[in-house]
């Protein structure tokens, strides 16, 4: 009797409450194992260390994955940083993640990931918020893409072993259209420089032509 091979799941989800490499905490990653690009809408339910639901806590994705705003390319991965608010939000240790809806869209598979990085005044990558003067944006693909970019401010210090919470988010007023195989620098306004800890992005349905 031949054993039937298990078919891979169309989507796989991973949640990292506390990063061990110095990157952002509370990061969700959903990978598309299909050949079709989609816009997923996620339902997020926060739970405490005992697995109990936290009914007074709201959780949203900085990149809007809970609203179905972000593109998940065929064969690619969408990452989102979760933000918790409400009574008892510090008790959150896990998140139930459900696909509430999946909309298929016409969007090419990426050959390489697009990138955003913090840069200093000399246009060099930096991890120091004090030197965060601009955003470097890179599209290595042979087609144009549209990106939604947000600045993330974290609480000043980590509370013990708890995740370092997102305190504020500012999304650029306009999405950024990137030509094929291109890079771009976005300088931050003077009143914003040095006040945010990281930059995140997602792909959105293209306005680039």
N, C-alpha and C positions, 0 to 999 in steps of 0.2 A: 504494500500500500504506500503510495507516494504521499509524503507529507506536504500539505498545501502551504506555500510560502505566505507569510503574513504580509499584507499590503501596507506600505508606509502610510501614516496619517497625512492628510493634505496639509495640515498646519501643526507645528510644534511650538510650545510656549515655554519660556524660561523666565523665572523671576529671581532677582538677586537682591535681598533686603539690605545686606551690608557688603560693599565691595572690599576685596582684599588687595587690590592693586592701586589704590589711591584715586580711582575714578568715582563717579557719582554713585550714591547708594540708591536703593529702591528703583532699580532699573528693570523694566520688562522688555523681553525680546520675543518676537513672534516670527517664525521662519515659514516661508511659503515653499512647500515641497512640490508644487504643481507647476505646470507650464503656462498658467494663466495669471496675469496680474489682477489684483483685487484692492478694494477699499474695505477693510474689516472694521466692524463696530464691536468693541469689547464691553462686556458687562463686568465690572470690578466690585468684588465684595471683600472688605477688609475683615481680618480675623486676628484674634490675640494669640498669645503663645500656647493657649490650650485648645485652639481651634474654634473658639466661640466667635460668632459674628459680632461685630461692633456696630450696633444699629444707629448710633448717633454720629458716626464717622463717615465723611464723604471722601471719596478718592477719585481723582481725575488724572488723566495723562497730559503732561505738558505739551506733547505733540498732537493732542486731540484724538488719540486712538479710541477713546470712549465715545467720541462723536462721529466716528467714521470719516474723519477729515484726511487721514494720511494714506498714501499709496504704499502698498506692499507688493513690490515687483515679483514677477515669476522667478522662482529660485532664489529670491533675496530674503533679507531680514529687515524688519522694522523694529526700531528700539524706541522706547518711551520712558520718561522719568515720571514716576508717580508722585502725586502731591496729596497729602492727607490733611484734613481739617475737621474740626468739630470736637465735641467733648470726648476725651479719651483717645485722641489720635495717636498719642505716644505709645499706646498699648499695641498698636498694629505690628504684627510680626509676619503675617502672611496675607496673601490675597488669592481669592478664588477668581479665576479668569475664564470667562465664557465667551464664545463667539456668538454675539446676539444677532449679527447679520453680516453677510459677505456679498459685496457688489463687484461683479466682474467688470473690468474696464480695459480699454485699449491702451496699453502702456508697454513699451519694450522691456525685455529683461536687461538688467544692468550687466555690462561686461566687467566693471569694477565699481566699488562703492563710491558715492560722492562723499565729500568731507567738508567739515567746518572746523576751524581751529582758532583758538585765541592767539592774537599776535601783538607784539609790542611796537613801539614807535619805529623800530628798524625793520619791521615786517618779518620778524622772526617768531616762531612758535614759542609760546610761554605758558607756564602753568600757574604763574603768580598773578592773582587778581589785581594787584597793585599796578602791574605792567600791562593789563588788559586794555589796550587802546583801540583795537580793531579786530575784525573777523576776516580770516582767510577762507575763501570758498573755492573748492576744486571740483570740477566735473571732468573726469578722465574718459568719459564715454563718447562714442562717435555720433551722438545725437544730443539735442538740447533738452534740458530738464528745468522744472520749476521747483524751487525749494522754499519752505517756510522755516524761518530761523528765529529762535528765541534765546534770550539771555536768562540765566538762572542764578538767583542769589540764594545761598544756603544760610542756615543759622550759624552764628559765630563759632560755636564749639559743639562738638559731639557730646551728647548726654550719656556718659558712661559707655556701655556697649550698644546703645540704641543707634538706629540709623540717623544720619545727619539729614535733617528735614529741609525740604525746599521752603524758603520763606517768601520769595517773591519771583515772579516771572514777567518778563517784558518781551512780547513778540513784535518783531519788526512790522511796521505799519503796512508794508507792501511785500508780497512774495518776491523772491529773487529769481529772475530768468537767467539761466546759464547756457551759453552757446556750447556746442560740442567741443570737447578737448580744450577746456578753458579754465582759467583761474581769475579770481577777482578779490579785491580788498574792499571791505566796508568799514570806514572809520566811524567810531562811536562819537556821539556828541559829547562835548566837554563835561556836561553835568552827569553823564553816565559812566565815563571812564573810571576804572578802578573800583566800581561799586558792585560788580557782579563776579561770580566765581567760575562760571563755565558757559559754554555755548552749545546748544543742541539744535538739531534740524530734522526735518522729514521731507519726503517728496510729496507733492500735491499734483492733482491733474494739471497738465501743462497748459500755460498760457503762452509759452515760447513758441514762435513760428519761424 
